[in-house]
Amino acid sequence: MRRLICFVLPVAIVASIFFTARSLTGQIAPDSKEILYLSPARLVSDSAGTKLYIAQYEGKKIDVFEVKSKKITKSIALDASVNDLCISADDNTLYVTTGQSDGCVCIIDTATGHILKRIKVGYSPIAPALSADGKTLYVCNRFNDNVDFVDLINNKVKASVPVEREPYASVLSKDGRWLFVANHLPRRPAAPAADDDGMDFTVEACVSVIDTQTAKEVKRIDLPDGAVDLRGLDISPDGKFVYVTHILARYNVPTSQLERGWIDTNALSAINVADQKLYKTVLLDDVQLGAANPYKVKCSDDGKYIAVTISGTHEIHVIDRLAMHAKLDTVVKDDQGEIADPLNYLPYMQGLRKRVNLEGNGPRGLALIGNVAYATQYFSDSLALVDLQTYKTEEIPLGPDKPVTQIRKGERLFHDANLCYQKWLSCASCHPDVRTDGINWDLMNDGASNPKNAKSLVLAHATPPSMITGIRASAEVAVRAGLKYIQFSQRPEEDAQAIDAFLISLKPLPSPYLVNGQLSEAAKRGKLVFEKAYCIKCHDGQYHTNMKKYDLHTTYGVDLGVPLDTPTLSEVWRTAPYLHDGAATSIMDVLTKFNPEDKHGKTSHLTEQELKDLAAYVLSL
């Protein structure tokens, strides 16, 4: 069992942490569809550093920001959510990825703002990267688990390369041969099977390496055990290192305290481009102050700095890149005279980086122009500027002030680590995008040494009870317990009510297994098998659950014989791994390997085709 050095402290005191960001201090407005936020997510600069193109995710537009005047001079309206963008080497063309199940690339003339062409790609396209010759655009299709090679001469997808789970960020090597892709979540099961001692078991997301000449994934670079929520990726100016931001889930111990990263730490990993191996991982936290939810990472053109947006604590970290690598290349000892592992030694980065507090809320996108960092602030509809040398900051509104609705307040609080004791994590740390991180956690709410797989919170309020064993009577109870026992915080009741409102407002996304929004032929057959196998007995109704508990004979150890809550099957395509302990990687495993007694569906006598059809139906819900 590995833990952080200098780790043993008393159990965390219950602390009252009060949110102070200016954007939540005003009166809460009634929820209204008429209040539309911009939610700036990504941005990119032109080659001269004179303009920034800002992707307004909910605003459904690209704003053109003049760096010198610090003003928006033009807006380019789009008809879908704006996920990400990149720009051509000659600055004449923007490539903008939009939409969800209707994902496409919009090719935009920067001079006129006109959309020249739309190219259909996959589900929730993100992280476009342009080849040096401008002929190929690489697009990560997050919920198809693949990367499209878009032929920009013929305006069509010429290849799709399968990768790991939810490709979220990408960067090309300097010679254009390799495309590095950060996969958001781990695909492997969250726990060993009951008869496995699990001594060598690890759970981590990886970085895929794609050969752009052959259009094949050639390598998967595993990050350290517990690495999840990969968000940012960038390459050093000399082309030697790729940097990736992520959380390090310390899931091997019960969530009994927070001090010194007991539950979560937040990290930056460096990958050696030459041998395509993980080089080192450093922690972005301080000994008694977390840096929750690192997002984007960028290197300065001169190679001196690395900047990282920290979305949970509303900061930009400015790292002395050269000094960091010099230290990583030498043997460093801790206060006890032992060799200090940067992966586990919180003081390691002291003196190597500056934490710069921002005025806004939720920094995500990041661009560097000279020695100035520009960050989009998702929840305050603003742009942050940070001088990398003096650390002076400035905040520029990107639109008029708007009232904060109850739902918007709840969304902010869900992602805000300022609520948490020592700011180690936010609700979004274990529930990225309000779903699951694919990891087991021992939450102590139903005993010790019986970790459970993290659940999606979509429809949680509509399908009580909460938690896998139904230990919480409702999601309302679970929200308040999470603030108190996971974040070790006492919050005003209105904060919990706002988080409730946000969670209740969420709707499941359509499945990528649908065909033109409808069940495939296999799924139509599977719907009949769903009834034949009596799956519908427990998974019925609007939410595909009868909200009852059953002993499925899948529990073991201290949980042996404990009945489990019947989960909703809505959006189950997105929430692997499955079962209470995350032991099943796929729905097919749930129906076969982990159902020997036909306790969750009479599946043992189904044909292979019927099983495939049944899985196709379930994954379409």
C-alpha positions as CSV (number, residue, x, y, z in Angstrom):
1,M,0.0,0.0,0.0
2,R,1.6,3.3,-1.0
3,R,0.9,6.6,0.6
4,L,2.4,10.1,0.6
5,I,5.5,10.7,2.6
6,C,5.0,12.7,5.8
7,F,1.4,11.6,5.8
8,V,0.3,10.6,9.2
9,L,-1.8,13.3,10.9
10,P,-5.0,13.1,13.1
11,V,-8.3,12.6,11.3
12,A,-9.4,15.7,9.5
13,I,-11.3,18.3,11.6
14,V,-14.7,19.3,10.1
15,A,-14.0,22.7,8.7
16,S,-16.2,25.5,7.6
17,I,-14.8,26.8,4.3
18,F,-16.7,29.8,2.9
19,F,-16.8,30.6,-0.8
20,T,-15.5,34.1,-1.5
21,A,-15.5,34.4,-5.3
22,R,-17.3,37.6,-6.4
23,S,-19.5,35.7,-8.8
24,L,-21.6,34.0,-6.2
25,T,-22.1,36.7,-3.6
26,G,-25.1,38.3,-5.2
27,Q,-28.8,37.3,-5.0
28,I,-29.8,34.0,-6.7
29,A,-32.1,34.5,-9.7
30,P,-35.0,32.2,-10.5
31,D,-34.0,29.5,-13.0
32,S,-34.9,30.6,-16.5
33,K,-34.2,29.4,-20.0
34,E,-33.8,33.1,-20.9
35,I,-30.6,33.4,-18.9
36,L,-27.9,32.0,-21.2
37,Y,-24.3,31.9,-20.1
38,L,-21.3,32.0,-22.4
39,S,-19.2,29.4,-20.5
40,P,-15.9,30.0,-22.3
41,A,-14.2,26.7,-22.6
42,R,-11.2,26.8,-25.0
43,L,-9.2,29.4,-26.9
44,V,-6.4,29.6,-29.4
45,S,-4.1,32.5,-30.5
46,D,-3.0,33.4,-34.0
47,S,0.6,33.0,-34.9
48,A,1.4,36.7,-34.3
49,G,-0.2,36.8,-30.9
50,T,-2.5,39.6,-31.9
51,K,-5.8,37.7,-31.6
52,L,-7.4,35.1,-29.4
53,Y,-10.3,33.0,-30.7
54,I,-12.5,32.0,-27.7
55,A,-14.9,29.1,-27.9
56,Q,-18.1,30.0,-25.9
57,Y,-19.4,26.5,-25.2
58,E,-23.0,27.5,-24.1
59,G,-22.9,30.8,-26.0
60,K,-22.6,28.8,-29.2
61,K,-20.2,31.2,-30.8
62,I,-16.5,32.1,-31.4
63,D,-15.5,35.5,-30.0
64,V,-12.5,37.2,-31.5
65,F,-10.5,39.0,-28.8
66,E,-7.9,41.7,-29.8
67,V,-5.0,41.3,-27.5
68,K,-3.8,44.9,-27.7
69,S,-7.1,46.6,-27.1
70,K,-8.4,43.8,-24.8
71,K,-11.7,43.8,-26.5
72,I,-14.0,41.5,-28.4
73,T,-14.1,42.8,-32.0
74,K,-16.1,40.1,-33.7
75,S,-18.4,37.2,-32.9
76,I,-19.0,34.1,-35.2
77,A,-22.4,32.5,-34.4
78,L,-22.7,28.7,-34.6
79,D,-25.8,26.5,-34.1
80,A,-24.4,24.0,-31.6
81,S,-22.2,23.9,-28.5
82,V,-18.6,24.9,-29.3
83,N,-16.3,22.2,-27.9
84,D,-12.8,23.1,-29.1
85,L,-10.9,24.7,-31.9
86,C,-7.5,25.1,-33.6
87,I,-6.1,27.5,-36.3
88,S,-4.1,27.0,-39.5
89,A,-0.5,28.0,-39.7
90,D,-1.3,30.9,-42.0
91,D,-4.1,32.1,-39.6
92,N,-6.6,32.1,-42.4
93,T,-8.8,29.2,-41.2
94,L,-10.3,28.0,-37.9
95,Y,-11.3,24.4,-37.4
96,V,-14.0,24.3,-34.8
97,T,-15.5,21.1,-33.3
98,T,-19.2,21.3,-32.3
99,G,-22.1,19.3,-31.1
100,Q,-22.6,16.0,-29.3
101,S,-24.2,13.0,-31.1
102,D,-24.4,15.3,-34.2
103,G,-20.7,16.2,-34.0
104,C,-19.0,18.1,-36.8
105,V,-16.0,20.2,-37.8
106,C,-16.8,23.7,-39.0
107,I,-14.2,25.2,-41.2
108,I,-14.3,29.0,-40.8
109,D,-12.7,31.8,-42.8
110,T,-11.1,34.0,-40.1
111,A,-11.3,37.2,-42.3
112,T,-15.0,37.0,-43.0
113,G,-16.2,34.7,-40.2
114,H,-18.1,32.7,-42.8
115,I,-18.4,28.9,-42.4
116,L,-16.8,27.5,-45.5
117,K,-17.6,23.8,-44.9
118,R,-19.1,21.4,-42.3
119,I,-17.7,17.9,-42.0
120,K,-19.5,15.3,-40.0
121,V,-17.4,13.5,-37.5
122,G,-18.1,11.5,-34.3
123,Y,-19.8,12.0,-30.9
124,S,-18.6,15.0,-28.9
125,P,-15.6,15.9,-31.1
126,I,-12.8,17.7,-29.2
127,A,-9.1,18.5,-29.3
128,P,-8.6,19.1,-33.1
129,A,-4.9,19.0,-34.2
130,L,-3.8,20.1,-37.6
131,S,-0.9,18.4,-39.6
132,A,2.0,20.6,-40.6
133,D,1.0,20.4,-44.3
134,G,-2.6,21.4,-43.4
135,K,-4.0,18.4,-45.2
136,T,-5.2,16.4,-42.3
137,L,-7.1,17.3,-39.2
138,Y,-7.1,14.9,-36.2
139,V,-10.2,14.9,-34.1
140,C,-10.9,13.1,-30.9
141,N,-14.5,11.7,-30.8
142,R,-14.9,11.4,-27.0
143,F,-17.8,9.0,-26.8
144,N,-16.9,6.9,-29.8
145,D,-13.5,6.2,-28.2
146,N,-11.7,6.9,-31.5
147,V,-9.8,9.6,-33.4
148,D,-10.9,10.7,-36.8
149,F,-8.4,11.5,-39.6
150,V,-10.2,14.2,-41.6
151,D,-9.0,14.7,-45.1
152,L,-9.2,18.4,-45.7
153,I,-8.6,18.2,-49.4
154,N,-11.7,16.0,-50.0
155,N,-13.5,17.2,-46.8
156,K,-14.3,13.7,-45.4
157,V,-13.1,11.3,-42.7
158,K,-10.5,9.0,-44.3
159,A,-9.7,6.9,-41.2
160,S,-10.9,6.3,-37.6
161,V,-8.5,5.0,-35.1
162,P,-9.8,3.2,-31.9
163,V,-8.1,4.4,-28.7
164,E,-8.8,3.9,-25.0
165,R,-11.6,5.5,-23.1
166,E,-12.9,9.0,-23.9
167,P,-10.0,10.7,-25.8
168,Y,-10.0,14.2,-24.5
169,A,-6.8,16.0,-25.5
170,S,-4.2,15.6,-28.2
171,V,-0.9,16.9,-29.4
172,L,1.4,16.1,-32.3
173,S,5.1,15.4,-32.1
174,K,7.3,18.1,-33.7
175,D,7.9,15.9,-36.7
176,G,4.2,15.1,-37.1
177,R,4.8,11.4,-36.9
178,W,3.1,10.7,-33.6
179,L,-0.2,11.9,-32.2
180,F,-0.4,11.7,-28.5
181,V,-3.9,11.3,-27.1
182,A,-4.9,11.7,-23.5
183,N,-7.7,9.3,-22.6
184,H,-9.9,10.8,-19.9
185,L,-10.8,7.7,-17.9
186,P,-9.5,4.1,-17.3
187,R,-11.1,1.3,-19.2
188,R,-10.0,-1.7,-17.1
189,P,-12.2,-3.0,-14.2
190,A,-12.1,-1.0,-11.0
191,A,-11.4,-4.1,-8.9
192,P,-10.2,-7.7,-9.2
193,A,-12.7,-10.5,-9.2
194,A,-13.6,-11.9,-5.8
195,D,-11.2,-14.9,-6.2
196,D,-8.3,-12.7,-7.1
197,D,-6.0,-11.4,-4.3
198,G,-5.4,-8.2,-6.3
199,M,-1.9,-7.7,-5.1
200,D,-0.7,-6.3,-8.4
201,F,-3.9,-4.7,-9.4
202,T,-3.9,-1.1,-10.6
203,V,-6.4,1.3,-12.2
204,E,-5.1,4.2,-14.3
205,A,-5.9,6.0,-17.5
206,C,-3.4,6.1,-20.3
207,V,-2.0,8.2,-23.1
208,S,-2.4,6.6,-26.6
209,V,0.3,7.0,-29.3
210,I,-1.0,7.0,-32.9
211,D,1.3,6.6,-35.9
212,T,0.0,9.2,-38.3
213,Q,1.5,7.5,-41.3
214,T,-0.3,4.1,-40.7
215,A,-3.3,5.5,-38.8
216,K,-2.9,2.9,-36.0
217,E,-2.5,3.1,-32.3
218,V,1.0,1.7,-31.6
219,K,1.3,2.2,-27.9
220,R,-0.5,2.9,-24.7
221,I,1.5,4.7,-22.0
222,D,0.0,3.9,-18.6
223,L,0.2,6.8,-16.1
224,P,0.7,6.0,-12.3
225,D,-1.8,4.0,-10.4
226,G,-4.9,6.1,-9.7
227,A,-4.4,8.5,-12.6
228,V,-7.8,9.6,-13.9
229,D,-9.5,12.7,-15.3
230,L,-6.9,13.5,-17.9
231,R,-7.7,16.9,-19.3
232,G,-4.6,18.7,-20.8
233,L,-1.8,17.8,-23.1
234,D,1.1,19.8,-24.5
235,I,4.6,19.3,-25.9
236,S,7.8,21.1,-25.0
237,P,9.2,23.5,-27.6
238,D,12.2,21.2,-28.1
239,G,9.9,18.3,-28.7
240,K,11.4,16.1,-26.0
241,F,8.5,15.9,-23.5
242,V,4.7,15.7,-23.6
243,Y,3.0,16.9,-20.4
244,V,-0.4,15.7,-19.3
245,T,-2.6,16.9,-16.4
246,H,-4.6,14.5,-14.2
247,I,-5.9,13.6,-10.8
248,L,-4.2,10.9,-8.8
249,A,-6.9,9.0,-6.9
250,R,-5.5,7.6,-3.6
251,Y,-8.2,4.9,-3.7
252,N,-6.3,2.2,-1.7
253,V,-7.3,3.6,1.7
254,P,-10.6,4.6,3.3
255,T,-11.8,8.2,2.9
256,S,-11.3,8.9,6.6
257,Q,-9.3,12.2,6.3
258,L,-8.1,14.7,3.8
259,E,-4.8,16.0,5.1
260,R,-1.8,15.8,2.7
261,G,-3.8,14.3,-0.1
262,W,-5.1,11.2,1.7
263,I,-8.0,11.0,-0.8
264,D,-6.8,12.8,-3.9
265,T,-3.7,14.5,-5.2
266,N,-3.4,16.5,-8.4
267,A,-0.6,15.9,-10.8
268,L,1.4,16.7,-13.9
269,S,3.1,13.8,-15.7
270,A,5.9,14.1,-18.3
271,I,6.3,11.6,-21.1
272,N,9.6,11.1,-22.9
273,V,8.8,11.4,-26.6
274,A,11.9,9.5,-27.8
275,D,11.1,6.2,-26.1
276,Q,7.4,7.0,-25.6
277,K,7.5,6.1,-21.9
278,L,6.4,7.9,-18.7
279,Y,9.3,9.9,-17.4
280,K,8.2,11.4,-14.1
281,T,5.1,12.6,-12.3
282,V,5.0,15.6,-10.0
283,L,2.3,16.8,-7.6
284,L,0.8,20.2,-8.0
285,D,-0.5,20.4,-4.4
286,D,1.2,21.9,-1.4
287,V,1.6,20.0,1.9
288,Q,-1.6,21.5,3.4
289,L,-3.2,23.0,0.3
290,G,-4.6,21.0,-2.6
291,A,-4.7,22.1,-6.2
292,A,-7.9,20.4,-7.2
293,N,-8.8,19.5,-10.8
294,P,-5.9,20.6,-13.0
295,Y,-7.2,21.3,-16.5
296,K,-5.1,22.6,-19.4
297,V,-1.3,22.8,-19.7
298,K,0.9,24.9,-22.0
299,C,4.6,25.5,-22.4
300,S,6.0,28.9,-23.2
301,D,7.6,29.3,-26.6
302,D,11.0,29.8,-25.0
303,G,10.7,26.6,-23.0
304,K,11.1,28.4,-19.6
305,Y,7.7,28.0,-18.2
306,I,4.8,25.5,-17.9
307,A,1.4,27.0,-17.1
308,V,-1.5,24.9,-15.8
309,T,-5.0,26.0,-15.2
310,I,-6.4,24.6,-11.9
311,S,-10.1,24.7,-12.3
312,G,-11.2,23.6,-8.8
313,T,-9.2,26.2,-6.9
314,H,-9.3,29.0,-9.6
315,E,-5.6,29.4,-10.1
316,I,-2.9,29.3,-12.7
317,H,0.3,27.5,-11.7
318,V,3.5,28.9,-13.3
319,I,6.2,26.2,-13.2
320,D,9.9,26.8,-13.9
321,R,10.3,24.1,-16.5
322,L,14.0,24.0,-16.7
323,A,14.5,24.0,-12.9
324,M,11.9,21.2,-12.6
325,H,13.7,19.0,-15.1
326,A,17.1,19.7,-13.5
327,K,15.7,18.5,-10.2
328,L,14.0,15.5,-11.7
329,D,17.3,14.4,-13.3
330,T,19.1,14.4,-9.9
331,V,18.6,12.4,-6.7
332,V,16.7,14.4,-4.1
333,K,16.3,13.3,-0.5
334,D,13.4,14.2,1.9
335,D,13.6,15.4,5.5
336,Q,14.3,11.9,6.7
337,G,17.2,11.3,4.4
338,E,15.3,9.0,2.1
339,I,15.1,9.4,-1.7
340,A,12.2,11.6,-2.5
341,D,9.7,10.3,-5.0
342,P,8.1,13.3,-6.7
343,L,5.0,11.1,-7.2
344,N,4.4,10.9,-3.5
345,Y,6.5,13.7,-1.9
346,L,4.3,16.9,-1.5
347,P,7.2,19.3,-0.8
348,Y,9.0,18.3,-4.0
349,M,7.8,21.3,-6.1
350,Q,8.5,23.9,-3.5
351,G,10.4,26.8,-5.1
352,L,9.7,25.4,-8.6
353,R,6.3,26.9,-9.2
354,K,4.1,29.8,-8.2
355,R,0.4,29.5,-7.4
356,V,-1.4,32.5,-8.9
357,N,-4.9,33.1,-7.6
358,L,-7.5,34.4,-10.1
359,E,-10.4,36.7,-9.6
360,G,-12.8,34.6,-11.7
361,N,-14.2,31.1,-11.4
362,G,-13.4,27.9,-13.2
363,P,-10.3,28.4,-15.4
364,R,-10.2,25.9,-18.2
365,G,-8.8,26.8,-21.6
366,L,-5.3,28.2,-21.8
367,A,-3.1,30.1,-24.3
368,L,0.3,31.6,-23.9
369,I,1.4,34.7,-25.8
370,G,5.0,35.7,-24.9
371,N,5.1,35.8,-21.1
372,V,1.4,36.2,-20.6
373,A,-1.1,33.4,-20.0
374,Y,-4.7,33.8,-21.0
375,A,-7.3,31.5,-19.4
376,T,-11.0,31.1,-20.1
377,Q,-13.0,31.2,-16.8
378,Y,-16.0,29.0,-17.5
379,F,-18.3,30.0,-14.6
380,S,-17.6,33.8,-14.5
381,D,-17.8,34.3,-18.3
382,S,-14.4,36.1,-18.3
383,L,-10.8,35.9,-19.4
384,A,-7.9,35.9,-16.9
385,L,-4.5,37.3,-17.8
386,V,-1.4,36.3,-15.8
387,D,2.1,37.7,-16.4
388,L,4.4,34.6,-16.1
389,Q,7.3,36.7,-14.7
390,T,5.6,39.2,-12.3
391,Y,2.5,37.1,-11.6
392,K,0.3,40.1,-12.0
393,T,-3.3,39.3,-12.9
394,E,-6.2,40.9,-14.7
395,E,-9.7,39.8,-15.3
396,I,-11.7,40.8,-18.4
397,P,-15.4,40.2,-18.7
398,L,-16.4,38.6,-22.0
399,G,-20.0,39.7,-21.7
400,P,-22.5,41.6,-19.5
401,D,-23.1,40.4,-15.9
402,K,-26.0,38.0,-15.6
403,P,-28.0,36.9,-12.6
404,V,-26.8,33.6,-11.1
405,T,-29.6,31.0,-11.2
406,Q,-30.0,28.3,-8.6
407,I,-28.9,25.7,-11.2
408,R,-25.8,27.7,-12.2
409,K,-24.9,28.2,-8.6
410,G,-25.2,24.5,-8.0
411,E,-23.0,23.7,-11.0
412,R,-20.3,26.1,-9.8
413,L,-20.4,24.6,-6.3
414,F,-20.2,21.1,-7.7
415,H,-16.9,22.0,-9.4
416,D,-15.5,24.2,-6.6
417,A,-12.8,22.9,-4.4
418,N,-13.0,26.0,-2.2
419,L,-15.8,24.2,-0.4
420,C,-13.4,21.4,0.6
421,Y,-11.1,21.3,3.7
422,Q,-7.6,22.3,2.4
423,K,-9.1,22.4,-1.2
424,W,-8.0,18.9,-2.1
425,L,-11.0,18.0,-4.2
426,S,-14.5,19.0,-5.5
427,C,-17.6,16.9,-6.2
428,A,-16.3,16.8,-9.8
429,S,-13.1,15.1,-8.7
430,C,-14.8,11.7,-8.2
431,H,-17.7,12.5,-10.5
432,P,-16.1,14.1,-13.6
433,D,-18.8,15.7,-15.8
434,V,-21.1,14.5,-13.0
435,R,-20.7,10.8,-14.0
436,T,-18.1,8.2,-12.8
437,D,-14.4,8.1,-12.5
438,G,-14.3,4.3,-12.9
439,I,-12.6,3.8,-9.5
440,N,-13.7,2.1,-6.3
441,W,-13.8,4.2,-3.1
442,D,-14.1,3.1,0.5
443,L,-16.5,5.8,1.7
444,M,-17.0,4.5,5.3
445,N,-20.8,5.0,5.0
446,D,-21.5,1.3,5.0
447,G,-18.5,-0.1,6.9
448,A,-14.8,-0.3,6.2
449,S,-12.7,-2.3,3.7
450,N,-15.6,-2.7,1.2
451,P,-14.9,-0.1,-1.5
452,K,-17.6,0.6,-4.0
453,N,-17.5,1.8,-7.6
454,A,-18.3,5.5,-8.1
455,K,-21.8,6.1,-9.6
456,S,-23.1,8.6,-12.1
457,L,-25.2,11.3,-10.5
458,V,-27.5,11.7,-13.5
459,L,-31.1,10.8,-12.4
460,A,-29.9,10.3,-8.8
461,H,-32.6,12.5,-7.4
462,A,-35.3,10.6,-9.4
463,T,-34.2,7.1,-8.4
464,P,-33.8,6.8,-4.7
465,P,-32.3,5.4,-2.6
466,S,-28.7,6.5,-3.1
467,M,-25.4,4.8,-3.0
468,I,-24.9,1.2,-4.3
469,T,-26.2,-0.4,-1.1
470,G,-29.0,2.2,-0.7
471,I,-27.4,3.4,2.5
472,R,-28.7,7.0,1.9
473,A,-32.5,7.3,1.6
474,S,-32.2,9.9,-1.2
475,A,-29.8,11.9,-3.3
476,E,-30.6,14.9,-1.1
477,V,-29.3,13.1,1.9
478,A,-26.3,11.9,-0.1
479,V,-25.4,15.5,-1.2
480,R,-25.3,16.7,2.3
481,A,-23.3,13.7,3.5
482,G,-20.8,14.2,0.7
483,L,-20.1,17.7,1.8
484,K,-19.7,16.7,5.4
485,Y,-17.9,13.4,5.2
486,I,-16.0,13.6,1.9
487,Q,-15.1,17.3,1.7
488,F,-15.1,17.6,5.6
489,S,-17.0,20.8,5.3
490,Q,-20.0,22.4,6.9
491,R,-21.9,24.3,4.3
492,P,-25.1,26.5,4.4
493,E,-28.2,24.6,3.5
494,E,-28.7,26.8,0.5
495,D,-25.5,25.5,-1.0
496,A,-26.8,21.9,-0.8
497,Q,-30.1,23.0,-2.3
498,A,-28.3,24.6,-5.2
499,I,-26.3,21.4,-5.9
500,D,-29.6,19.5,-5.7
501,A,-31.1,21.8,-8.3
502,F,-28.2,21.4,-10.6
503,L,-28.2,17.6,-10.4
504,I,-32.0,17.5,-10.9
505,S,-31.6,19.6,-14.1
506,L,-29.3,17.0,-15.8
507,K,-30.6,14.9,-18.6
508,P,-29.0,11.7,-20.0
509,L,-27.2,12.1,-23.3
510,P,-28.3,10.0,-26.3
511,S,-26.4,6.8,-26.7
512,P,-23.7,6.6,-29.4
513,Y,-25.1,3.1,-30.1
514,L,-28.3,4.7,-31.6
515,V,-28.6,4.9,-35.4
516,N,-30.0,8.3,-36.5
517,G,-31.4,8.6,-33.0
518,Q,-33.2,5.2,-33.2
519,L,-32.5,1.7,-32.0
520,S,-30.4,-0.4,-34.4
521,E,-31.8,-3.6,-35.7
522,A,-29.8,-5.5,-33.2
523,A,-31.0,-3.4,-30.4
524,K,-34.7,-3.8,-31.5
525,R,-34.1,-7.6,-31.2
526,G,-32.4,-7.0,-27.9
527,K,-35.4,-5.2,-26.5
528,L,-37.4,-8.4,-27.0
529,V,-34.7,-10.4,-25.3
530,F,-34.7,-7.9,-22.5
531,E,-38.3,-9.0,-21.8
532,K,-37.6,-12.7,-22.4
533,A,-34.7,-12.7,-20.0
534,Y,-36.9,-10.9,-17.3
535,C,-34.5,-8.0,-17.2
536,I,-37.6,-5.8,-17.3
537,K,-38.7,-7.2,-13.9
538,C,-36.2,-4.9,-12.1
539,H,-35.2,-2.5,-14.9
540,D,-38.6,-1.2,-15.9
541,G,-40.3,2.2,-16.1
542,Q,-39.1,5.6,-17.3
543,Y,-35.7,5.3,-15.5
544,H,-35.2,1.5,-16.1
545,T,-35.2,0.7,-12.4
546,N,-37.8,-0.4,-9.8
547,M,-35.7,1.3,-7.1
548,K,-35.6,-1.9,-5.0
549,K,-32.7,-3.8,-3.5
550,Y,-31.7,-7.4,-4.2
551,D,-29.0,-9.9,-3.1
552,L,-27.4,-10.8,-6.4
553,H,-24.7,-13.0,-5.0
554,T,-22.0,-10.7,-6.4
555,T,-20.9,-9.4,-3.0
556,Y,-18.1,-10.9,-0.9
557,G,-16.1,-10.2,2.2
558,V,-17.8,-7.9,4.7
559,D,-20.5,-7.3,2.1
560,L,-21.4,-10.9,1.6
561,G,-25.2,-11.2,1.2
562,V,-25.7,-7.4,1.3
563,P,-28.6,-6.4,-1.0
564,L,-27.7,-3.9,-3.7
565,D,-29.8,-1.1,-5.2
566,T,-31.1,-1.6,-8.7
567,P,-29.4,1.0,-10.8
568,T,-30.9,3.0,-13.7
569,L,-29.8,1.8,-17.1
570,S,-30.2,5.2,-18.6
571,E,-26.8,6.3,-20.0
572,V,-25.3,3.0,-18.9
573,W,-23.2,3.1,-22.1
574,R,-21.1,5.9,-20.4
575,T,-20.7,4.5,-16.9
576,A,-18.4,1.4,-17.1
577,P,-17.1,-0.5,-15.3
578,Y,-20.1,-2.2,-13.9
579,L,-21.4,-4.0,-10.7
580,H,-20.9,-2.7,-7.2
581,D,-17.2,-3.3,-7.3
582,G,-16.6,-2.3,-10.9
583,A,-15.4,-5.8,-11.7
584,A,-17.2,-6.1,-15.1
585,T,-15.6,-4.1,-17.9
586,S,-18.5,-4.6,-20.3
587,I,-22.2,-5.2,-20.3
588,M,-21.5,-8.5,-22.0
589,D,-19.4,-9.5,-18.9
590,V,-22.3,-8.5,-16.7
591,L,-24.6,-10.8,-18.7
592,T,-22.3,-13.8,-18.8
593,K,-19.1,-13.9,-16.6
594,F,-20.7,-12.2,-13.6
595,N,-24.2,-13.8,-13.9
596,P,-23.6,-17.5,-13.4
597,E,-26.7,-17.9,-11.2
598,D,-29.0,-15.8,-13.4
599,K,-29.6,-13.4,-10.5
600,H,-29.7,-10.3,-12.8
601,G,-31.5,-11.6,-15.8
602,K,-32.1,-15.2,-17.0
603,T,-29.2,-15.1,-19.5
604,S,-27.5,-18.5,-19.1
605,H,-29.6,-20.1,-21.8
606,L,-29.5,-17.3,-24.3
607,T,-27.7,-17.9,-27.6
608,E,-24.6,-15.9,-28.4
609,Q,-26.6,-13.7,-30.9
610,E,-29.3,-13.1,-28.3
611,L,-26.6,-12.0,-25.8
612,K,-25.1,-9.6,-28.3
613,D,-28.6,-8.2,-29.2
614,L,-29.4,-7.8,-25.5
615,A,-26.1,-5.9,-24.9
616,A,-26.8,-3.7,-27.9
617,Y,-30.2,-2.8,-26.5
618,V,-29.0,-2.0,-23.0
619,L,-26.1,0.1,-24.4
620,S,-28.7,2.1,-26.4
621,L,-30.7,3.3,-23.4
